[in-house]
Each structure stands twice: as structure tokens, then as C-alpha cells.
Amino acid sequence: MLAEGGDYAAAADLMSQALENAPDWAAGWDLLGTFHEKSGEVAGAISAWRRLEALDDDGVFGARLKLAAHNAGAAGEGTAVSYVEALFDQYAPQFERSLVDKLGYRVPEMLDGLVVEQMVALGIERFAKAIDLGCGTGLMGEKLRAKVDFLEGVDISAAMIAETARKGIYDNLQKAELVAALNARRAEADLMTAADVFIYCGDLQPVLAALVPALKPGGLVAFSLEAHDGEEAVFLRPSLRYAHGIAATRDALVVAGLEVLRFETATLRRDRGVPITGILVLARKPPVELTAANDGASGGNVAA
């Protein structure tokens, strides 16, 4: 009640008293850190999250990320799987209402617009198979459904999968971590989408290295990122979402062997009243003809 009323210092004091009686209560240490943070006591927040990190072996509460966001530790590489899974399991029932109605989220519409534009430019009438990575409650899938013969959704959250399944949008749904799901596939998708998914993944290289082999030659990938203009390739924001550098993202696409078709910045949504600038990307895995020509020029052999 104190926190809801905005008195975070008093809420932190009360939570500290509670933790004297329940010192191993991980959720309590998480709340204490949050109350300290919101009251401006960053040192107190860091101390609470260090205790949380020691108690939460699975990383469900994201202590490592919270410490890293305050320059008190390293975020590590890759997705904080347990934290992201727990976050979206909790968020699933109010996901669309919060994201679309309150935050003005428009990424699925914007990515779909890029896809449609390239379908016309490349003479594509339909996609045989598309994979919607981090499908959530199906906001991206709803845009793709009429363009795809077989539509698959992949998400780390069982609660999100359950919400999506009720809509009947996808032909198949898989609960899985993104990179693991991609590594199990080879050259099977004509289109992949990831609307506000890679913002939880950090370094793009491992994601793209898993994604490209799962695309058919000539296959398209459309995704969004939160953006920043600094020299860092990626950094962790206090929101616990990663922001990617514009130049570094272009470089990562080239290194991954993708042909960039569209690359633009746009406002993705609002967060605490502030517009969030992001990057919209549409890229293509080189067609067989181009791959063969490149391999031939370098003296390589092309598998049949």
C-alpha cells in the first residue's frame, strides 16, 4: 500500500523489517531492491539485489540483469531465460491490453508493412512456411496468417502459448528458447519474424548465426530492435531490455550473411510516457543462384 501510494522509502523500511523475519524470501529482496531504486537509494537497491542473486539460483527474478543495468555486475551473454520466461508468464493475461492500448505498440503492423512491400517487389504471392519467433499472444501472427500456408509460433512462455492457442492463429505452437528452437532446424522457413524479441537477447551474433541456417535460400527475416546512437554494440537499459547500436546492427547482418532489404528507425511504442526509438529490419538470405556464384568465385563447392 505504501508503494502504491508512492512512498517507496517507507515501503522499503517495512520490507526490511519483514526480511528480518524471513531472510531467505527471494521475492521480498526483489521488492526491497525495487522500492530502494524508486526512492533513489541505488546503493540499497544494489545491496538487496546482491542478496537476491545469492538466493535465486535459477535467475527467475533477474537479479543479474538488474545489477548489470546499474553498473554493479555483468549481464552475461544471451537471454536470461528463466527471467524472461517468468516475466511473460506473469504478463500474459494483460499483455495485449497493456502493450497495445496503453503503450501504443505498433511493431507488428510496421513489420507487416515491410513484408508486404517486399512481397510485391520480389513477386512473392504467398509463403509456404513462416515462423513467428517470440509469438506472444499472436499479434504478429494475426498479420501473417492470410499470407502463409503453414504458420508456426515459438515462445519461451507457456502462458503466452496458452493465450495464443485459444485464438487458433497458428498451425503449430512450440514452447522453446529461441536459439535452441532455431538450432534444431535447417533451411525450412520462407519467412521469419521477431517483433520486439531480440531486445531480450543481447548480442545479435548468436541469434543470427542460428537463424540464417533455418531459412531457405531467398527466405526473408523481419525483426525489430530498440536502438541507441552510441558506439556500443549493445547495452542493457534500466528497463532490462537491450538497446542495439545502429552501425553495429548493420555489421551483424553483414557478418551473418544476410542481404539487407530495408533498415530504418521508427518509434516502436511509449514507455513511461517517453517514445522508444527502434530499428526495423527486413533482410534476405541470399538465393541459391547468388550463393552458388559466390562459392564458385571463391573456389568452394556447393552441396547439391
C-alpha positions as a printed NumPy array, in Angstrom:
array([[  0.   ,   0.   ,   0.   ],
       [  2.854,   2.374,   0.78 ],
       [  4.48 ,   1.654,  -2.575],
       [  1.205,   2.058,  -4.447],
       [  0.839,   5.428,  -2.732],
       [  4.301,   6.462,  -3.928],
       [  6.041,   6.34 ,  -0.528],
       [  8.814,   3.983,  -1.634],
       [ 11.171,   4.857,   1.224],
       [  8.578,   3.809,   3.8  ],
       [  7.783,   0.693,   1.756],
       [ 11.49 ,  -0.209,   1.763],
       [ 11.685,   0.265,   5.524],
       [  8.701,  -2.004,   6.094],
       [ 10.053,  -4.635,   3.695],
       [ 13.409,  -4.564,   5.522],
       [ 11.577,  -5.352,   8.758],
       [  9.754,  -8.233,   7.074],
       [ 13.031,  -9.65 ,   5.757],
       [ 14.483,  -9.712,   9.258],
       [ 11.853, -12.371,   9.963],
       [ 12.094, -14.075,   6.533],
       [ 15.724, -13.621,   5.411],
       [ 15.529, -16.256,   2.648],
       [ 12.454, -14.768,   0.937],
       [ 13.757, -14.094,  -2.569],
       [ 10.688, -12.182,  -3.763],
       [ 10.962,  -9.923,  -0.721],
       [ 14.561,  -8.993,  -1.572],
       [ 13.447,  -8.281,  -5.132],
       [ 10.742,  -5.937,  -3.875],
       [ 13.142,  -4.289,  -1.44 ],
       [ 15.536,  -3.573,  -4.299],
       [ 12.715,  -2.102,  -6.382],
       [ 11.488,   0.113,  -3.525],
       [ 15.019,   1.386,  -2.86 ],
       [ 15.545,   2.041,  -6.571],
       [ 12.318,   4.023,  -6.872],
       [ 13.135,   6.054,  -3.766],
       [ 16.547,   6.971,  -5.206],
       [ 18.566,   4.735,  -2.876],
       [ 20.559,   2.952,  -5.57 ],
       [ 23.144,   1.592,  -3.126],
       [ 20.358,  -0.015,  -1.098],
       [ 18.851,  -1.486,  -4.267],
       [ 22.179,  -2.994,  -5.308],
       [ 22.678,  -4.498,  -1.848],
       [ 19.207,  -6.083,  -1.946],
       [ 19.716,  -7.48 ,  -5.437],
       [ 23.075,  -8.973,  -4.474],
       [ 21.295, -10.867,  -1.701],
       [ 18.601, -11.836,  -4.201],
       [ 21.199, -13.144,  -6.651],
       [ 22.574, -15.444,  -3.954],
       [ 19.105, -16.814,  -3.165],
       [ 17.708, -17.148,  -6.7  ],
       [ 19.778, -19.915,  -8.31 ],
       [ 17.529, -20.079, -11.384],
       [ 17.61 , -16.326, -12.017],
       [ 13.816, -16.015, -12.144],
       [ 13.878, -12.524, -10.612],
       [ 16.566, -11.198, -12.966],
       [ 18.963, -10.034, -10.243],
       [ 21.951, -10.346, -12.573],
       [ 20.291,  -8.071, -15.128],
       [ 19.234,  -5.543, -12.509],
       [ 22.756,  -5.334, -11.142],
       [ 24.216,  -5.004, -14.637],
       [ 21.774,  -2.222, -15.502],
       [ 23.172,  -0.26 , -12.534],
       [ 26.826,  -0.993, -13.437],
       [ 27.155,  -3.385, -10.5  ],
       [ 27.829,  -6.559, -12.445],
       [ 27.975,  -8.14 , -15.875],
       [ 24.796,  -9.083, -17.711],
       [ 26.496, -12.07 , -19.335],
       [ 25.728, -13.297, -22.834],
       [ 22.498, -14.463, -24.351],
       [ 18.978, -14.407, -22.991],
       [ 18.293, -14.566, -19.249],
       [ 15.945, -17.465, -19.962],
       [ 14.394, -18.01 , -16.539],
       [ 13.767, -14.292, -16.014],
       [ 12.181, -13.746, -19.438],
       [ 10.035, -16.872, -19.093],
       [  8.758, -15.82 , -15.652],
       [  8.213, -12.227, -16.811],
       [  5.954, -13.213, -19.693],
       [  4.184, -15.988, -17.81 ],
       [  3.128, -13.291, -15.356],
       [  2.423, -10.705, -18.063],
       [  0.377, -12.922, -20.414],
       [ -3.185, -12.197, -19.17 ],
       [ -2.84 ,  -8.42 , -19.573],
       [ -0.216,  -8.408, -22.325],
       [ -2.276,  -7.043, -25.21 ],
       [ -4.249,  -4.588, -23.101],
       [ -1.064,  -3.109, -21.64 ],
       [  1.057,  -3.117, -24.775],
       [ -1.416,  -2.047, -27.434],
       [ -3.953,   0.058, -25.559],
       [ -1.647,   1.795, -23.077],
       [  1.754,   1.91 , -24.785],
       [  0.736,   2.418, -28.422],
       [  2.586,  -0.679, -29.63 ],
       [  2.616,  -0.887, -33.447],
       [  5.569,  -3.132, -34.315],
       [  3.531,  -5.982, -35.896],
       [  1.819,  -3.523, -38.248],
       [  5.13 ,  -1.901, -39.198],
       [  6.938,  -5.192, -39.82 ],
       [  3.976,  -6.499, -41.791],
       [  4.132,  -3.385, -43.953],
       [  7.773,  -4.103, -44.791],
       [  6.96 ,  -7.727, -45.604],
       [  4.064,  -6.789, -47.901],
       [  6.205,  -4.201, -49.671],
       [  8.879,  -6.803, -50.433],
       [  6.327,  -9.423, -51.463],
       [  5.275,  -7.022, -54.199],
       [  8.846,  -6.065, -55.108],
       [ 10.059,  -9.677, -55.255],
       [  6.921, -11.114, -56.844],
       [  6.043, -13.332, -53.854],
       [  2.366, -14.287, -53.722],
       [  2.43 , -16.4  , -50.538],
       [  4.867, -18.031, -48.136],
       [  4.834, -21.794, -47.784],
       [  6.09 , -21.68 , -44.177],
       [  6.667, -18.862, -41.719],
       [  7.992, -18.991, -38.16 ],
       [  6.987, -16.235, -35.755],
       [  9.71 , -16.11 , -33.086],
       [  8.551, -14.913, -29.676],
       [  4.989, -15.135, -30.935],
       [  3.461, -13.938, -27.655],
       [ -0.306, -13.685, -27.92 ],
       [ -0.249, -13.729, -31.716],
       [ -0.223, -10.038, -32.628],
       [  2.33 , -10.669, -35.379],
       [  0.713, -13.949, -36.369],
       [ -2.591, -12.221, -36.989],
       [ -0.905, -10.05 , -39.605],
       [  0.826, -13.001, -41.282],
       [ -1.954, -15.583, -41.291],
       [ -3.504, -14.734, -44.675],
       [ -0.099, -14.742, -46.39 ],
       [  1.175, -18.106, -45.137],
       [  0.231, -21.715, -45.845],
       [  1.793, -23.054, -42.629],
       [  2.38 , -20.682, -39.729],
       [  4.362, -21.725, -36.663],
       [  4.77 , -19.805, -33.423],
       [  7.637, -20.2  , -30.952],
       [  7.678, -18.661, -27.479],
       [  9.555, -19.192, -24.235],
       [  6.441, -18.624, -22.106],
       [  3.882, -21.391, -21.559],
       [  1.294, -18.804, -20.502],
       [  1.775, -16.86 , -23.73 ],
       [  1.44 , -20.075, -25.735],
       [ -1.801, -20.852, -23.895],
       [ -3.213, -17.386, -24.623],
       [ -2.293, -17.715, -28.298],
       [ -3.637, -21.246, -28.675],
       [ -7.148, -20.022, -27.83 ],
       [ -7.102, -17.775, -30.914],
       [ -6.383, -20.565, -33.41 ],
       [ -3.967, -18.42 , -35.439],
       [ -1.046, -20.818, -35.772],
       [ -0.833, -24.263, -37.351],
       [  1.741, -25.243, -34.736],
       [  2.974, -23.755, -31.449],
       [  6.219, -24.638, -29.705],
       [  7.368, -23.644, -26.229],
       [ 11.119, -23.227, -26.545],
       [ 14.038, -20.866, -26.088],
       [ 14.669, -19.06 , -29.355],
       [ 18.236, -20.098, -30.212],
       [ 17.601, -23.722, -29.188],
       [ 14.496, -23.835, -31.39 ],
       [ 16.403, -22.426, -34.372],
       [ 19.373, -24.754, -33.943],
       [ 17.024, -27.711, -34.367],
       [ 16.019, -26.563, -37.877],
       [ 17.723, -26.43 , -41.243],
       [ 16.552, -24.453, -44.286],
       [ 12.822, -24.849, -43.705],
       [ 11.29 , -21.353, -43.409],
       [ 10.443, -18.903, -46.184],
       [  9.826, -16.136, -43.639],
       [ 10.772, -15.481, -40.017],
       [  9.529, -12.644, -37.852],
       [ 10.582, -11.43 , -34.405],
       [  8.581,  -8.463, -33.139],
       [ 10.304,  -6.978, -30.052],
       [ 12.012, -10.293, -29.259],
       [ 15.726,  -9.719, -29.767],
       [ 15.562,  -6.863, -27.236],
       [ 15.818,  -9.605, -24.597],
       [ 18.695, -11.449, -26.284],
       [ 21.663,  -9.088, -26.048],
       [ 24.346,  -9.944, -28.599],
       [ 22.808, -10.446, -32.053],
       [ 25.535, -12.676, -33.466],
       [ 24.476, -15.965, -31.781],
       [ 20.836, -15.332, -32.701],
       [ 21.572, -14.592, -36.347],
       [ 24.029, -17.498, -36.549],
       [ 21.178, -19.819, -35.538],
       [ 18.532, -18.043, -37.62 ],
       [ 20.198, -17.934, -41.047],
       [ 20.65 , -21.733, -41.454],
       [ 16.976, -22.224, -40.595],
       [ 15.909, -20.005, -43.516],
       [ 15.521, -21.368, -47.026],
       [ 17.716, -19.678, -49.663],
       [ 15.902, -16.481, -50.572],
       [ 13.961, -16.55 , -47.297],
       [ 13.073, -13.297, -45.531],
       [ 13.5  , -12.241, -41.909],
       [ 11.769,  -9.221, -40.375],
       [ 12.502,  -8.036, -36.845],
       [ 12.638,  -5.041, -34.533],
       [ 15.181,  -3.79 , -32.005],
       [ 15.384,  -0.92 , -29.574],
       [ 18.044,   1.483, -30.824],
       [ 20.738,   3.775, -29.478],
       [ 23.178,   6.095, -31.247],
       [ 26.281,   5.332, -29.193],
       [ 29.37 ,   3.371, -30.147],
       [ 28.477,   0.319, -28.049],
       [ 27.129,  -2.643, -29.989],
       [ 24.564,  -3.293, -27.261],
       [ 23.818,  -2.116, -23.742],
       [ 21.284,  -3.037, -21.086],
       [ 18.735,  -0.372, -20.206],
       [ 17.162,   0.046, -16.736],
       [ 14.033,  -1.474, -18.298],
       [ 16.118,  -4.7  , -18.554],
       [ 15.748,  -4.605, -22.312],
       [ 18.773,  -4.367, -24.594],
       [ 19.318,  -1.423, -26.932],
       [ 21.379,  -2.112, -30.061],
       [ 23.672,   0.275, -31.882],
       [ 22.599,   1.18 , -35.396],
       [ 26.02 ,   0.732, -37.01 ],
       [ 26.727,  -2.465, -35.064],
       [ 23.402,  -3.946, -36.147],
       [ 24.2  ,  -3.327, -39.802],
       [ 27.568,  -5.001, -39.31 ],
       [ 25.981,  -8.003, -37.578],
       [ 23.625,  -8.526, -40.519],
       [ 26.512,  -8.472, -42.99 ],
       [ 28.603, -10.87 , -40.894],
       [ 25.622, -13.236, -40.688],
       [ 25.46 , -13.324, -44.49 ],
       [ 22.123, -11.545, -44.865],
       [ 21.189,  -9.155, -47.647],
       [ 19.601,  -6.032, -46.101],
       [ 16.438,  -5.015, -47.939],
       [ 15.078,  -2.414, -45.511],
       [ 16.713,  -0.829, -42.474],
       [ 15.005,   2.097, -40.811],
       [ 14.359,   3.721, -37.453],
       [ 10.874,   4.265, -36.046],
       [  9.01 ,   4.862, -32.792],
       [  8.051,   1.407, -31.528],
       [  5.89 ,   2.355, -28.526],
       [  5.906,   4.57 , -25.44 ],
       [  7.45 ,   3.666, -22.088],
       [  6.639,   5.775, -19.016],
       [  5.413,   8.46 , -21.4  ],
       [  8.65 ,   8.509, -23.421],
       [  8.758,   7.366, -27.078],
       [ 11.046,   4.37 , -27.639],
       [ 13.059,   4.598, -30.851],
       [ 13.839,   1.325, -32.552],
       [ 15.189,  -0.291, -35.674],
       [ 13.032,  -2.16 , -38.179],
       [ 14.926,  -4.657, -40.305],
       [ 13.928,  -6.707, -43.319],
       [ 16.672,  -8.925, -44.724],
       [ 17.033, -11.876, -47.06 ],
       [ 19.153, -14.991, -47.092],
       [ 20.867, -14.962, -50.49 ],
       [ 19.114, -17.121, -53.1  ],
       [ 20.721, -20.333, -54.316],
       [ 21.957, -18.671, -57.506],
       [ 23.794, -15.942, -55.585],
       [ 25.206, -18.399, -53.055],
       [ 26.45 , -20.669, -55.825],
       [ 28.047, -17.772, -57.683],
       [ 29.84 , -16.586, -54.562],
       [ 31.062, -20.088, -53.702],
       [ 32.272, -20.628, -57.224],
       [ 34.177, -17.356, -57.21 ],
       [ 35.957, -18.35 , -54.012],
       [ 36.771, -21.847, -55.206],
       [ 34.264, -23.516, -52.877],
       [ 31.864, -26.335, -53.618],
       [ 28.093, -26.06 , -53.434],
       [ 26.255, -29.002, -51.872],
       [ 23.588, -30.499, -54.049]])
